[in-house]
Amino acid sequence: MIDLDDLSVKNLVKLYDYDLFTLGNLADDIRQNLHKNKVYFNMNRHINPSNICVDICKFCAFSSHRKNPNPYEMTKEEILSDTKSAYERGAREFHIVSAHNPNYLYEWYFDIFRTIKQKFNDIHIKAMTAAEVDFLHRKFNKSYEMILNDMKDSGVDSMPGGGAEIFDKEIREKICKGKVDSDNWLKIHSIWHNMGYKSNATMLFGHIESKEHRISHILRIRELQDKTGGFNAFIPLLYQKQNNFLNVNNFPSGIEILKTIAISRILLPNIPNIKAYWATLGLNLALVAQEFGANDIDGTIEKENIQSAGGANSKKGLSKEELIFQIKDAGFVPVLRDSMYNELTSF
């Protein structure tokens, strides 16, 4: 095995040269030491208030454009109705991520969070990607610190990891020009962590990036985690190839996907959880990934708009019973967690 203390991209990219089971065994040893045979999931609901976006990211099938000519804006009443019905079905985390809608006023976001929290005070709001924070910063001339404090004061409990994509500057110019740059994505999460709050980190892979770009991205996440300790989980997000403008033909194999997840576990000893997000991987591959370093598959979701717009089979979410059955069938112990990875119930 290569020297894992040599944190150069040139050295660590050689991990991809190892066979899958060598990487899998190493990643699984780390996973077992941290989590034994547990696979985490939660009861959550995704809400995406609008798909109208000022940015045109070439990998995105969610925002309204000529490949998705169906713009929408949810009303406050619609958002509250979705929250109420999901809450009654047991959801306790609400993952609220929107497109960068130029029609919303600054206070619109915080009024939504505040109203939801007042009506359902025992829920966890995970909301506002760093890309959304940067959009508000540019549109309304507000500092990152002010926006994050307004999030905190209106009831946001943690931040999702979206908008990271791939940190390499040249790749970002090609796939998401105009969106938050990598330095500011990391800065926003650093400020949030230093305020005492947690967030997730993501990496979008499987498009036009190289293996070197993936390694560099992971190392930058690791570096920030060493400083703040604020990331709950790292989530390698598989690019969805339908209904967008990248026209990727060389889609990664299942072996390469599992290697990427295993390498994430190996290179991020300071992040406790690696999530194999079933909404991008599909449930079967997400469960296989639990043997290659992952220990979480996300949750019930209930309604998923962003990945399903790109071709993922995730639009209607999954039931709690189905998740429990499938995790058990794969040979693991299903553990219902809260948003901070506190264990609630083992099945």
ZADO-1210 file (C-alpha; in nm, 4 decimals, padded with zeros to 6 digits):
<atoms>
<atom x="00.0000" y="00.0000" z="00.0000" code="MET" pos="1"/>
<atom x="00.1207" y="00.3518" z="-00.0730" code="ILE" pos="2"/>
<atom x="00.2335" y="00.5826" z="00.2068" code="ASP" pos="3"/>
<atom x="-00.0868" y="00.7448" z="00.3314" code="LEU" pos="4"/>
<atom x="00.1136" y="01.0018" z="00.5227" code="ASP" pos="5"/>
<atom x="00.2238" y="01.1509" z="00.1895" code="ASP" pos="6"/>
<atom x="-00.0737" y="01.3765" z="00.1240" code="LEU" pos="7"/>
<atom x="00.0228" y="01.4752" z="-00.2279" code="SER" pos="8"/>
<atom x="-00.2292" y="01.4290" z="-00.5070" code="VAL" pos="9"/>
<atom x="00.0380" y="01.2597" z="-00.7168" code="LYS" pos="10"/>
<atom x="00.0832" y="00.9950" z="-00.4481" code="ASN" pos="11"/>
<atom x="-00.2755" y="00.9451" z="-00.3387" code="LEU" pos="12"/>
<atom x="-00.4244" y="00.9153" z="-00.6868" code="VAL" pos="13"/>
<atom x="-00.2377" y="00.5833" z="-00.7053" code="LYS" pos="14"/>
<atom x="-00.5060" y="00.4437" z="-00.4755" code="LEU" pos="15"/>
<atom x="-00.7223" y="00.4064" z="-00.7855" code="TYR" pos="16"/>
<atom x="-00.4643" y="00.1583" z="-00.9217" code="ASP" pos="17"/>
<atom x="-00.5347" y="-00.0903" z="-00.6421" code="TYR" pos="18"/>
<atom x="-00.7943" y="-00.3574" z="-00.6960" code="ASP" pos="19"/>
<atom x="-01.1389" y="-00.2913" z="-00.5564" code="LEU" pos="20"/>
<atom x="-01.1220" y="-00.5461" z="-00.2758" code="PHE" pos="21"/>
<atom x="-00.7874" y="-00.4212" z="-00.1427" code="THR" pos="22"/>
<atom x="-00.9355" y="-00.0734" z="-00.1125" code="LEU" pos="23"/>
<atom x="-01.2632" y="-00.2143" z="00.0157" code="GLY" pos="24"/>
<atom x="-01.0990" y="-00.4137" z="00.2925" code="ASN" pos="25"/>
<atom x="-00.9015" y="-00.1128" z="00.4132" code="LEU" pos="26"/>
<atom x="-01.2046" y="00.1161" z="00.4006" code="ALA" pos="27"/>
<atom x="-01.4234" y="-00.1430" z="00.5704" code="ASP" pos="28"/>
<atom x="-01.1733" y="-00.1851" z="00.8539" code="ASP" pos="29"/>
<atom x="-01.1964" y="00.1900" z="00.9187" code="ILE" pos="30"/>
<atom x="-01.5739" y="00.1766" z="00.8968" code="ARG" pos="31"/>
<atom x="-01.6010" y="-00.1198" z="01.1348" code="GLN" pos="32"/>
<atom x="-01.3772" y="00.0514" z="01.3907" code="ASN" pos="33"/>
<atom x="-01.6008" y="00.3580" z="01.3825" code="LEU" pos="34"/>
<atom x="-01.9474" y="00.2102" z="01.3386" code="HIS" pos="35"/>
<atom x="-01.9289" y="-00.1701" z="01.3630" code="LYS" pos="36"/>
<atom x="-02.2101" y="-00.3204" z="01.1521" code="ASN" pos="37"/>
<atom x="-02.4483" y="-00.0248" z="01.1701" code="LYS" pos="38"/>
<atom x="-02.6020" y="00.1539" z="00.8732" code="VAL" pos="39"/>
<atom x="-02.7599" y="00.4898" z="00.9543" code="TYR" pos="40"/>
<atom x="-03.0702" y="00.6448" z="00.8050" code="PHE" pos="41"/>
<atom x="-03.3108" y="00.9170" z="00.9117" code="ASN" pos="42"/>
<atom x="-03.6701" y="01.0271" z="00.8676" code="MET" pos="43"/>
<atom x="-03.6383" y="01.3301" z="00.6453" code="ASN" pos="44"/>
<atom x="-03.8242" y="01.5327" z="00.3859" code="ARG" pos="45"/>
<atom x="-03.6666" y="01.7244" z="00.1002" code="HIS" pos="46"/>
<atom x="-03.8351" y="02.0505" z="00.0029" code="ILE" pos="47"/>
<atom x="-03.7177" y="02.2474" z="-00.3006" code="ASN" pos="48"/>
<atom x="-03.9125" y="02.5759" z="-00.3044" code="PRO" pos="49"/>
<atom x="-03.8277" y="02.6741" z="-00.6638" code="SER" pos="50"/>
<atom x="-03.6384" y="02.5629" z="-00.9743" code="ASN" pos="51"/>
<atom x="-03.6078" y="02.9122" z="-01.1215" code="ILE" pos="52"/>
<atom x="-03.2366" y="02.9916" z="-01.1186" code="CYS" pos="53"/>
<atom x="-03.0126" y="03.2753" z="-01.2336" code="VAL" pos="54"/>
<atom x="-02.7241" y="03.0306" z="-01.2744" code="ASP" pos="55"/>
<atom x="-02.6987" y="02.7840" z="-01.5609" code="ILE" pos="56"/>
<atom x="-02.4849" y="02.4960" z="-01.4378" code="CYS" pos="57"/>
<atom x="-02.4206" y="02.2592" z="-01.7264" code="LYS" pos="58"/>
<atom x="-02.4587" y="01.9483" z="-01.5099" code="PHE" pos="59"/>
<atom x="-02.7963" y="02.0523" z="-01.3651" code="CYS" pos="60"/>
<atom x="-03.1272" y="01.9090" z="-01.4850" code="ALA" pos="61"/>
<atom x="-03.3304" y="02.0611" z="-01.2012" code="PHE" pos="62"/>
<atom x="-03.3292" y="02.4320" z="-01.2843" code="SER" pos="63"/>
<atom x="-03.5772" y="02.5540" z="-01.5435" code="SER" pos="64"/>
<atom x="-03.4222" y="02.5894" z="-01.8888" code="HIS" pos="65"/>
<atom x="-03.4911" y="02.4573" z="-02.2364" code="ARG" pos="66"/>
<atom x="-03.4377" y="02.0972" z="-02.1229" code="LYS" pos="67"/>
<atom x="-03.6669" y="02.1516" z="-01.8243" code="ASN" pos="68"/>
<atom x="-03.9255" y="02.4079" z="-01.9403" code="PRO" pos="69"/>
<atom x="-04.1399" y="02.3766" z="-01.6284" code="ASN" pos="70"/>
<atom x="-04.0557" y="02.6603" z="-01.3890" code="PRO" pos="71"/>
<atom x="-04.2234" y="02.6654" z="-01.0491" code="TYR" pos="72"/>
<atom x="-04.2305" y="02.8617" z="-00.7253" code="GLU" pos="73"/>
<atom x="-04.3893" y="02.7131" z="-00.4163" code="MET" pos="74"/>
<atom x="-04.5963" y="02.9411" z="-00.1994" code="THR" pos="75"/>
<atom x="-04.5377" y="02.9683" z="00.1724" code="LYS" pos="76"/>
<atom x="-04.8665" y="02.7842" z="00.2252" code="GLU" pos="77"/>
<atom x="-04.7562" y="02.4966" z="00.0008" code="GLU" pos="78"/>
<atom x="-04.4258" y="02.4644" z="00.1874" code="ILE" pos="79"/>
<atom x="-04.6037" y="02.4610" z="00.5238" code="LEU" pos="80"/>
<atom x="-04.8538" y="02.2050" z="00.3980" code="SER" pos="81"/>
<atom x="-04.5739" y="01.9735" z="00.2802" code="ASP" pos="82"/>
<atom x="-04.3961" y="02.0207" z="00.6129" code="THR" pos="83"/>
<atom x="-04.7078" y="01.9397" z="00.8128" code="LYS" pos="84"/>
<atom x="-04.7936" y="01.6237" z="00.6193" code="SER" pos="85"/>
<atom x="-04.4358" y="01.4956" z="00.6345" code="ALA" pos="86"/>
<atom x="-04.4144" y="01.5757" z="01.0062" code="TYR" pos="87"/>
<atom x="-04.7302" y="01.3743" z="01.0671" code="GLU" pos="88"/>
<atom x="-04.5663" y="01.0786" z="00.8888" code="ARG" pos="89"/>
<atom x="-04.2662" y="01.0989" z="01.1209" code="GLY" pos="90"/>
<atom x="-04.0168" y="01.3225" z="00.9386" code="ALA" pos="91"/>
<atom x="-03.8024" y="01.5235" z="01.1785" code="ARG" pos="92"/>
<atom x="-03.5394" y="01.6611" z="00.9415" code="GLU" pos="93"/>
<atom x="-03.6389" y="01.9056" z="00.6694" code="PHE" pos="94"/>
<atom x="-03.3801" y="01.9502" z="00.3971" code="HIS" pos="95"/>
<atom x="-03.4666" y="02.2803" z="00.2270" code="ILE" pos="96"/>
<atom x="-03.2613" y="02.3691" z="-00.0788" code="VAL" pos="97"/>
<atom x="-03.3752" y="02.5957" z="-00.3597" code="SER" pos="98"/>
<atom x="-03.2515" y="02.7231" z="-00.6913" code="ALA" pos="99"/>
<atom x="-03.1062" y="03.0738" z="-00.6966" code="HIS" pos="100"/>
<atom x="-03.4376" y="03.2426" z="-00.7617" code="ASN" pos="101"/>
<atom x="-03.4033" y="03.6135" z="-00.8547" code="PRO" pos="102"/>
<atom x="-03.7674" y="03.6806" z="-00.7589" code="ASN" pos="103"/>
<atom x="-03.7354" y="03.6089" z="-00.3864" code="TYR" pos="104"/>
<atom x="-03.6691" y="03.8896" z="-00.1444" code="LEU" pos="105"/>
<atom x="-03.3910" y="03.8464" z="00.1109" code="TYR" pos="106"/>
<atom x="-03.6276" y="03.8010" z="00.4038" code="GLU" pos="107"/>
<atom x="-03.8378" y="03.5410" z="00.2194" code="TRP" pos="108"/>
<atom x="-03.5975" y="03.2603" z="00.3127" code="TYR" pos="109"/>
<atom x="-03.5763" y="03.3446" z="00.6795" code="PHE" pos="110"/>
<atom x="-03.9477" y="03.3964" z="00.7145" code="ASP" pos="111"/>
<atom x="-04.0032" y="03.0421" z="00.5846" code="ILE" pos="112"/>
<atom x="-03.7542" y="02.8917" z="00.8308" code="PHE" pos="113"/>
<atom x="-03.8897" y="03.0947" z="01.1210" code="ARG" pos="114"/>
<atom x="-04.2506" y="02.9989" z="01.0492" code="THR" pos="115"/>
<atom x="-04.1690" y="02.6281" z="01.0144" code="ILE" pos="116"/>
<atom x="-03.9738" y="02.6274" z="01.3404" code="LYS" pos="117"/>
<atom x="-04.2522" y="02.8057" z="01.5282" code="GLN" pos="118"/>
<atom x="-04.5083" y="02.5484" z="01.4180" code="LYS" pos="119"/>
<atom x="-04.2854" y="02.2396" z="01.4584" code="PHE" pos="120"/>
<atom x="-04.0281" y="02.3212" z="01.7234" code="ASN" pos="121"/>
<atom x="-03.8870" y="01.9678" z="01.7570" code="ASP" pos="122"/>
<atom x="-03.7670" y="01.9417" z="01.3977" code="ILE" pos="123"/>
<atom x="-03.4214" y="01.9927" z="01.2503" code="HIS" pos="124"/>
<atom x="-03.3914" y="02.2335" z="00.9589" code="ILE" pos="125"/>
<atom x="-03.1014" y="02.1593" z="00.7262" code="LYS" pos="126"/>
<atom x="-03.1035" y="02.4418" z="00.4759" code="ALA" pos="127"/>
<atom x="-02.9123" y="02.6836" z="00.2542" code="MET" pos="128"/>
<atom x="-02.6151" y="02.5488" z="00.0651" code="THR" pos="129"/>
<atom x="-02.3007" y="02.7596" z="00.0529" code="ALA" pos="130"/>
<atom x="-02.3963" y="02.8353" z="-00.3082" code="ALA" pos="131"/>
<atom x="-02.7256" y="02.9841" z="-00.1897" code="GLU" pos="132"/>
<atom x="-02.5470" y="03.1849" z="00.0787" code="VAL" pos="133"/>
<atom x="-02.3086" y="03.3207" z="-00.1846" code="ASP" pos="134"/>
<atom x="-02.6012" y="03.4044" z="-00.4142" code="PHE" pos="135"/>
<atom x="-02.7682" y="03.6094" z="-00.1373" code="LEU" pos="136"/>
<atom x="-02.4332" y="03.7745" z="-00.0646" code="HIS" pos="137"/>
<atom x="-02.4022" y="03.8897" z="-00.4254" code="ARG" pos="138"/>
<atom x="-02.7656" y="03.9792" z="-00.4857" code="LYS" pos="139"/>
<atom x="-02.8336" y="04.1706" z="-00.1639" code="PHE" pos="140"/>
<atom x="-02.4821" y="04.2904" z="-00.0745" code="ASN" pos="141"/>
<atom x="-02.4885" y="04.1134" z="00.2620" code="LYS" pos="142"/>
<atom x="-02.1802" y="03.9679" z="00.4265" code="SER" pos="143"/>
<atom x="-02.1486" y="03.5930" z="00.4699" code="TYR" pos="144"/>
<atom x="-02.1462" y="03.6488" z="00.8452" code="GLU" pos="145"/>
<atom x="-02.4739" y="03.8408" z="00.8376" code="MET" pos="146"/>
<atom x="-02.6480" y="03.5810" z="00.6214" code="ILE" pos="147"/>
<atom x="-02.5306" y="03.2923" z="00.8386" code="LEU" pos="148"/>
<atom x="-02.6388" y="03.4731" z="01.1543" code="ASN" pos="149"/>
<atom x="-02.9805" y="03.5360" z="00.9996" code="ASP" pos="150"/>
<atom x="-03.0014" y="03.1650" z="00.9181" code="MET" pos="151"/>
<atom x="-02.9161" y="03.0768" z="01.2770" code="LYS" pos="152"/>
<atom x="-03.1637" y="03.3261" z="01.4210" code="ASP" pos="153"/>
<atom x="-03.4456" y="03.2041" z="01.1969" code="SER" pos="154"/>
<atom x="-03.4060" y="02.8406" z="01.3002" code="GLY" pos="155"/>
<atom x="-03.1607" y="02.6745" z="01.0621" code="VAL" pos="156"/>
<atom x="-02.9834" y="02.3981" z="01.2541" code="ASP" pos="157"/>
<atom x="-02.7272" y="02.2750" z="01.0021" code="SER" pos="158"/>
<atom x="-02.6132" y="02.3292" z="00.6453" code="MET" pos="159"/>
<atom x="-02.6203" y="02.0750" z="00.3628" code="PRO" pos="160"/>
<atom x="-02.3093" y="02.0214" z="00.1541" code="GLY" pos="161"/>
<atom x="-02.4423" y="02.1190" z="-00.1880" code="GLY" pos="162"/>
<atom x="-02.2655" y="02.3512" z="-00.4270" code="GLY" pos="163"/>
<atom x="-01.9194" y="02.2043" z="-00.3724" code="ALA" pos="164"/>
<atom x="-01.9282" y="02.0139" z="-00.7024" code="GLU" pos="165"/>
<atom x="-01.5542" y="01.9808" z="-00.7850" code="ILE" pos="166"/>
<atom x="-01.3214" y="02.2421" z="-00.6406" code="PHE" pos="167"/>
<atom x="-01.0843" y="02.2623" z="-00.9391" code="ASP" pos="168"/>
<atom x="-01.1117" y="02.6120" z="-01.0879" code="LYS" pos="169"/>
<atom x="-01.0953" y="02.5107" z="-01.4554" code="GLU" pos="170"/>
<atom x="-01.3585" y="02.2405" z="-01.4149" code="ILE" pos="171"/>
<atom x="-01.5883" y="02.4825" z="-01.2301" code="ARG" pos="172"/>
<atom x="-01.5513" y="02.7311" z="-01.5155" code="GLU" pos="173"/>
<atom x="-01.6846" y="02.4644" z="-01.7495" code="LYS" pos="174"/>
<atom x="-01.9646" y="02.3134" z="-01.5407" code="ILE" pos="175"/>
<atom x="-02.0879" y="02.5886" z="-01.3043" code="CYS" pos="176"/>
<atom x="-01.9433" y="02.9227" z="-01.4073" code="LYS" pos="177"/>
<atom x="-02.0823" y="03.2050" z="-01.1947" code="GLY" pos="178"/>
<atom x="-02.1616" y="02.9880" z="-00.8946" code="LYS" pos="179"/>
<atom x="-01.9726" y="03.0218" z="-00.5647" code="VAL" pos="180"/>
<atom x="-01.6037" y="02.9450" z="-00.6121" code="ASP" pos="181"/>
<atom x="-01.4257" y="02.6791" z="-00.4102" code="SER" pos="182"/>
<atom x="-01.2442" y="02.9193" z="-00.1767" code="ASP" pos="183"/>
<atom x="-01.5688" y="03.0883" z="-00.0779" code="ASN" pos="184"/>
<atom x="-01.7539" y="02.7565" z="-00.0429" code="TRP" pos="185"/>
<atom x="-01.4920" y="02.6537" z="00.2112" code="LEU" pos="186"/>
<atom x="-01.4959" y="02.9973" z="00.3758" code="LYS" pos="187"/>
<atom x="-01.8736" y="02.9886" z="00.4263" code="ILE" pos="188"/>
<atom x="-01.8589" y="02.6461" z="00.5913" code="HIS" pos="189"/>
<atom x="-01.5655" y="02.7585" z="00.8048" code="SER" pos="190"/>
<atom x="-01.7624" y="03.0582" z="00.9338" code="ILE" pos="191"/>
<atom x="-02.0632" y="02.8357" z="01.0063" code="TRP" pos="192"/>
<atom x="-01.8462" y="02.5861" z="01.1936" code="HIS" pos="193"/>
<atom x="-01.6824" y="02.8596" z="01.3953" code="ASN" pos="194"/>
<atom x="-02.0310" y="02.9755" z="01.4984" code="MET" pos="195"/>
<atom x="-02.0701" y="02.6337" z="01.6600" code="GLY" pos="196"/>
<atom x="-02.2804" y="02.4642" z="01.3918" code="TYR" pos="197"/>
<atom x="-02.2364" y="02.1545" z="01.1776" code="LYS" pos="198"/>
<atom x="-02.2614" y="02.0930" z="00.8061" code="SER" pos="199"/>
<atom x="-02.2002" y="01.8271" z="00.5439" code="ASN" pos="200"/>
<atom x="-01.9547" y="01.8242" z="00.2547" code="ALA" pos="201"/>
<atom x="-02.0150" y="01.6861" z="-00.0925" code="THR" pos="202"/>
<atom x="-01.8254" y="01.6061" z="-00.4105" code="MET" pos="203"/>
<atom x="-01.9942" y="01.5710" z="-00.7486" code="LEU" pos="204"/>
<atom x="-01.8050" y="01.3085" z="-00.9471" code="PHE" pos="205"/>
<atom x="-01.8428" y="01.1076" z="-01.2649" code="GLY" pos="206"/>
<atom x="-01.8627" y="01.3921" z="-01.5185" code="HIS" pos="207"/>
<atom x="-01.5614" y="01.5677" z="-01.6782" code="ILE" pos="208"/>
<atom x="-01.3355" y="01.5711" z="-01.3736" code="GLU" pos="209"/>
<atom x="-01.0247" y="01.3553" z="-01.3398" code="SER" pos="210"/>
<atom x="-00.9280" y="01.1238" z="-01.0552" code="LYS" pos="211"/>
<atom x="-00.6679" y="01.3833" z="-00.9563" code="GLU" pos="212"/>
<atom x="-00.9432" y="01.6439" z="-00.9224" code="HIS" pos="213"/>
<atom x="-01.1342" y="01.4121" z="-00.6876" code="ARG" pos="214"/>
<atom x="-00.8306" y="01.3527" z="-00.4666" code="ILE" pos="215"/>
<atom x="-00.7539" y="01.7253" z="-00.4502" code="SER" pos="216"/>
<atom x="-01.1161" y="01.7973" z="-00.3570" code="HIS" pos="217"/>
<atom x="-01.1155" y="01.5404" z="-00.0765" code="ILE" pos="218"/>
<atom x="-00.7883" y="01.6771" z="00.0600" code="LEU" pos="219"/>
<atom x="-00.9272" y="02.0312" z="00.0780" code="ARG" pos="220"/>
<atom x="-01.2257" y="01.9020" z="00.2753" code="ILE" pos="221"/>
<atom x="-00.9865" y="01.7148" z="00.5039" code="ARG" pos="222"/>
<atom x="-00.7786" y="02.0292" z="00.5577" code="GLU" pos="223"/>
<atom x="-01.0798" y="02.2354" z="00.6643" code="LEU" pos="224"/>
<atom x="-01.2029" y="01.9548" z="00.8897" code="GLN" pos="225"/>
<atom x="-00.8656" y="01.9532" z="01.0649" code="ASP" pos="226"/>
<atom x="-00.9194" y="02.3215" z="01.1431" code="LYS" pos="227"/>
<atom x="-01.2872" y="02.3276" z="01.2426" code="THR" pos="228"/>
<atom x="-01.4138" y="01.9731" z="01.3014" code="GLY" pos="229"/>
<atom x="-01.7491" y="02.0924" z="01.1706" code="GLY" pos="230"/>
<atom x="-01.8349" y="01.8368" z="00.9025" code="PHE" pos="231"/>
<atom x="-02.0758" y="01.5628" z="01.0077" code="ASN" pos="232"/>
<atom x="-02.0484" y="01.3650" z="00.6866" code="ALA" pos="233"/>
<atom x="-01.8848" y="01.3508" z="00.3470" code="PHE" pos="234"/>
<atom x="-02.1104" y="01.2630" z="00.0549" code="ILE" pos="235"/>
<atom x="-01.9681" y="01.1600" z="-00.2840" code="PRO" pos="236"/>
<atom x="-02.2549" y="01.2503" z="-00.5190" code="LEU" pos="237"/>
<atom x="-02.2710" y="01.0600" z="-00.8454" code="LEU" pos="238"/>
<atom x="-02.3405" y="01.2829" z="-01.1460" code="TYR" pos="239"/>
<atom x="-02.6751" y="01.2146" z="-01.3162" code="GLN" pos="240"/>
<atom x="-02.6330" y="01.2234" z="-01.6914" code="LYS" pos="241"/>
<atom x="-02.9807" y="01.2929" z="-01.8314" code="GLN" pos="242"/>
<atom x="-03.1392" y="01.6268" z="-01.9277" code="ASN" pos="243"/>
<atom x="-02.8338" y="01.8493" z="-01.8978" code="ASN" pos="244"/>
<atom x="-02.5688" y="02.0086" z="-02.1167" code="PHE" pos="245"/>
<atom x="-02.2479" y="01.8213" z="-02.0295" code="LEU" pos="246"/>
<atom x="-02.3012" y="01.5304" z="-02.2699" code="ASN" pos="247"/>
<atom x="-02.0809" y="01.2931" z="-02.0728" code="VAL" pos="248"/>
<atom x="-02.0194" y="00.9628" z="-02.2478" code="ASN" pos="249"/>
<atom x="-01.7583" y="00.7995" z="-02.0215" code="ASN" pos="250"/>
<atom x="-01.9730" y="00.7303" z="-01.7188" code="PHE" pos="251"/>
<atom x="-01.7850" y="00.5630" z="-01.4292" code="PRO" pos="252"/>
<atom x="-01.8301" y="00.1915" z="-01.3744" code="SER" pos="253"/>
<atom x="-01.9661" y="00.0457" z="-01.0537" code="GLY" pos="254"/>
<atom x="-01.6094" y="-00.0485" z="-00.9621" code="ILE" pos="255"/>
<atom x="-01.4857" y="00.3083" z="-01.0004" code="GLU" pos="256"/>
<atom x="-01.7805" y="00.4419" z="-00.8013" code="ILE" pos="257"/>
<atom x="-01.7096" y="00.2008" z="-00.5148" code="LEU" pos="258"/>
<atom x="-01.3380" y="00.2827" z="-00.5308" code="LYS" pos="259"/>
<atom x="-01.4218" y="00.6523" z="-00.4958" code="THR" pos="260"/>
<atom x="-01.6325" y="00.5848" z="-00.1887" code="ILE" pos="261"/>
<atom x="-01.3633" y="00.3617" z="-00.0365" code="ALA" pos="262"/>
<atom x="-01.0943" y="00.6213" z="-00.1054" code="ILE" pos="263"/>
<atom x="-01.3123" y="00.8870" z="00.0575" code="SER" pos="264"/>
<atom x="-01.3290" y="00.6756" z="00.3736" code="ARG" pos="265"/>
<atom x="-00.9541" y="00.6095" z="00.3681" code="ILE" pos="266"/>
<atom x="-00.8549" y="00.9740" z="00.3145" code="LEU" pos="267"/>
<atom x="-01.1008" y="01.1323" z="00.5580" code="LEU" pos="268"/>
<atom x="-01.0176" y="00.9821" z="00.8978" code="PRO" pos="269"/>
<atom x="-01.1283" y="01.3081" z="01.0594" code="ASN" pos="270"/>
<atom x="-01.4853" y="01.2959" z="00.9246" code="ILE" pos="271"/>
<atom x="-01.6958" y="01.0412" z="01.1130" code="PRO" pos="272"/>
<atom x="-01.9508" y="00.9516" z="00.8459" code="ASN" pos="273"/>
<atom x="-01.9372" y="00.8677" z="00.4761" code="ILE" pos="274"/>
<atom x="-02.2777" y="00.8762" z="00.3136" code="LYS" pos="275"/>
<atom x="-02.3592" y="00.6630" z="00.0100" code="ALA" pos="276"/>
<atom x="-02.6542" y="00.8723" z="-00.0998" code="TYR" pos="277"/>
<atom x="-02.9102" y="00.6297" z="-00.2373" code="TRP" pos="278"/>
<atom x="-03.0808" y="00.9030" z="-00.4406" code="ALA" pos="279"/>
<atom x="-02.7783" y="00.9274" z="-00.6740" code="THR" pos="280"/>
<atom x="-02.6391" y="00.5739" z="-00.6493" code="LEU" pos="281"/>
<atom x="-02.9627" y="00.3782" z="-00.6414" code="GLY" pos="282"/>
<atom x="-03.0489" y="00.1796" z="-00.3309" code="LEU" pos="283"/>
<atom x="-02.8732" y="-00.1422" z="-00.4342" code="ASN" pos="284"/>
<atom x="-02.5362" y="00.0194" z="-00.5017" code="LEU" pos="285"/>
<atom x="-02.5708" y="00.2379" z="-00.1921" code="ALA" pos="286"/>
<atom x="-02.6099" y="-00.0785" z="00.0159" code="LEU" pos="287"/>
<atom x="-02.3084" y="-00.2422" z="-00.1498" code="VAL" pos="288"/>
<atom x="-02.1129" y="00.0742" z="-00.0702" code="ALA" pos="289"/>
<atom x="-02.1640" y="00.0033" z="00.3015" code="GLN" pos="290"/>
<atom x="-01.9061" y="-00.2738" z="00.2536" code="GLU" pos="291"/>
<atom x="-01.6645" y="-00.0246" z="00.0968" code="PHE" pos="292"/>
<atom x="-01.6416" y="00.2402" z="00.3694" code="GLY" pos="293"/>
<atom x="-01.9825" y="00.4061" z="00.3791" code="ALA" pos="294"/>
<atom x="-02.1990" y="00.3863" z="00.6909" code="ASN" pos="295"/>
<atom x="-02.5038" y="00.5937" z="00.5949" code="ASP" pos="296"/>
<atom x="-02.7529" y="00.5965" z="00.3073" code="ILE" pos="297"/>
<atom x="-02.9497" y="00.9158" z="00.3917" code="ASP" pos="298"/>
<atom x="-03.3191" y="00.8744" z="00.4636" code="GLY" pos="299"/>
<atom x="-03.6776" y="00.8512" z="00.3540" code="THR" pos="300"/>
<atom x="-03.6618" y="01.1827" z="00.1582" code="ILE" pos="301"/>
<atom x="-04.0301" y="01.1422" z="00.0552" code="GLU" pos="302"/>
<atom x="-03.9990" y="01.3648" z="-00.2530" code="LYS" pos="303"/>
<atom x="-03.6754" y="01.4200" z="-00.4418" code="GLU" pos="304"/>
<atom x="-03.6612" y="01.6710" z="-00.7298" code="ASN" pos="305"/>
<atom x="-03.2969" y="01.7484" z="-00.8017" code="ILE" pos="306"/>
<atom x="-03.1388" y="01.4080" z="-00.8739" code="GLN" pos="307"/>
<atom x="-03.4539" y="01.2626" z="-01.0278" code="SER" pos="308"/>
<atom x="-03.4576" y="01.5462" z="-01.2816" code="ALA" pos="309"/>
<atom x="-03.1235" y="01.4090" z="-01.4023" code="GLY" pos="310"/>
<atom x="-03.2498" y="01.0533" z="-01.4335" code="GLY" pos="311"/>
<atom x="-03.2190" y="00.9098" z="-01.0819" code="ALA" pos="312"/>
<atom x="-03.4981" y="00.6792" z="-00.9656" code="ASN" pos="313"/>
<atom x="-03.5553" y="00.8738" z="-00.6459" code="SER" pos="314"/>
<atom x="-03.8527" y="01.1035" z="-00.7003" code="LYS" pos="315"/>
<atom x="-04.0908" y="00.9356" z="-00.4550" code="LYS" pos="316"/>
<atom x="-03.8428" y="00.8576" z="-00.1770" code="GLY" pos="317"/>
<atom x="-03.8527" y="00.5371" z="00.0285" code="LEU" pos="318"/>
<atom x="-04.0526" y="00.4267" z="00.3282" code="SER" pos="319"/>
<atom x="-03.8958" y="00.3650" z="00.6662" code="LYS" pos="320"/>
<atom x="-04.0047" y="00.0000" z="00.6437" code="GLU" pos="321"/>
<atom x="-03.8383" y="-00.0478" z="00.3060" code="GLU" pos="322"/>
<atom x="-03.5112" y="00.1027" z="00.4275" code="LEU" pos="323"/>
<atom x="-03.5095" y="-00.1184" z="00.7365" code="ILE" pos="324"/>
<atom x="-03.5863" y="-00.4310" z="00.5324" code="PHE" pos="325"/>
<atom x="-03.3225" y="-00.3608" z="00.2685" code="GLN" pos="326"/>
<atom x="-03.0499" y="-00.2743" z="00.5210" code="ILE" pos="327"/>
<atom x="-03.1206" y="-00.5924" z="00.7162" code="LYS" pos="328"/>
<atom x="-03.1305" y="-00.7968" z="00.3974" code="ASP" pos="329"/>
<atom x="-02.7855" y="-00.6646" z="00.3102" code="ALA" pos="330"/>
<atom x="-02.6531" y="-00.7996" z="00.6409" code="GLY" pos="331"/>
<atom x="-02.6330" y="-00.4764" z="00.8405" code="PHE" pos="332"/>
<atom x="-02.8038" y="-00.3342" z="01.1481" code="VAL" pos="333"/>
<atom x="-03.0376" y="-00.0467" z="01.0544" code="PRO" pos="334"/>
<atom x="-03.0068" y="00.2467" z="01.2942" code="VAL" pos="335"/>
<atom x="-03.2477" y="00.5383" z="01.2873" code="LEU" pos="336"/>
<atom x="-03.0486" y="00.8528" z="01.3634" code="ARG" pos="337"/>
<atom x="-03.1208" y="01.2177" z="01.4101" code="ASP" pos="338"/>
<atom x="-02.9582" y="01.4872" z="01.1993" code="SER" pos="339"/>
<atom x="-02.6532" y="01.5027" z="01.4277" code="MET" pos="340"/>
<atom x="-02.5996" y="01.1237" z="01.4099" code="TYR" pos="341"/>
<atom x="-02.7305" y="01.0566" z="01.7563" code="ASN" pos="342"/>
<atom x="-02.8717" y="00.7037" z="01.7530" code="GLU" pos="343"/>
<atom x="-03.2481" y="00.6874" z="01.8147" code="LEU" pos="344"/>
<atom x="-03.3512" y="00.3273" z="01.7453" code="THR" pos="345"/>
<atom x="-03.1734" y="00.0120" z="01.6285" code="SER" pos="346"/>
<atom x="-03.3748" y="-00.2471" z="01.4384" code="PHE" pos="347"/>
</atoms>
